[in-house]
């Protein structure tokens, strides 16, 4: 799905990739992975890059994380959002 989106729009036309991960989602894997990274003492940016969305974004050149917003306590967040951008932007 991620690759299909990039091919459809063209990576040169994409300015950033926004992600939001919620505890209430049926697909809370990204949030659980992010929280695990925080519990392992990773920085918020590195934790975001280590989850599925971060890995896919990095594969397309969006390897800088900006604007991380969280709700909850560190390592047990219930909501996290982040923006993945190209380092040169």
N, C-alpha and C positions, 0 to 999 in steps of 0.2 A: 504494500500500500504506500509506504513512504517513497520507495523508488518510483512508483508509478506517478505519484504527485510531482516529484522533481522532474521527471521526463515530460509530463504534461505541461507544466509551467515553464520549464527550462531553468536550470540552476542560476543562470545569469539574471533572471527576472525575480529571483527570490532574495529578499533583503534580510530575512530572519525567520527563525522557526520558534514559535511560541509553544510552550508546553505547560499544562496544568494537570496536577495529579491530586486526586481526591481519595480520601479513605472510604467514602461511600460508593465509589465506583466498583463495578464488578471486576474491572481490570485495574486493580490497585498495585500491580507488580512494580511499576515505576516508583510509586511512593514507598513501597516496602524496601526496594533497593536503595533509594535515596536515604531513607532513615537508617538502614544498615551501614551505609557509608559514613553518615554522621556519627553513628555509634562507634565506628572504627576510627574516629578522629580525623576523617578527611575534611578538607575545607568544603564549604557549600558548593563552590564551583567545581571542584574535582568530583564530589559526590554526584553532581548533576551530569557531568560528562561520562560517568561510569554506568549510568542507567541506560536502558535500551534506547530511549529517545536521544540521549546525548551521544551514544555510539553511532546512531544513524545520522544525526546532524553532523558529527565530526567527519564521517565518511564522505559527506558532500561539501566539506570545507567550512562548516559552521562550528568552529572549535573554541569560540570564546563565549562565556556565559555572562549575561548581564541581568540586572533587575530581579534577582531572586527575592521572592516574597514567600513568607511562611506563616502558617497558623498552627499553634500548638507549641509543644515543648521540644527542644532539640533532641533528635533521635526518635521522637514519637509524634512527628508532625501529622496533622490531619489534612493539610492542604499545602501544596508547594506549587509555585509557578516560576518559570524562568524563560528567558529569551536567549536563544543560541544565534550568534552572528559570526560573520567572517572576521578574523583578527584584524584585518586592515581597515575595517569600517568603524 
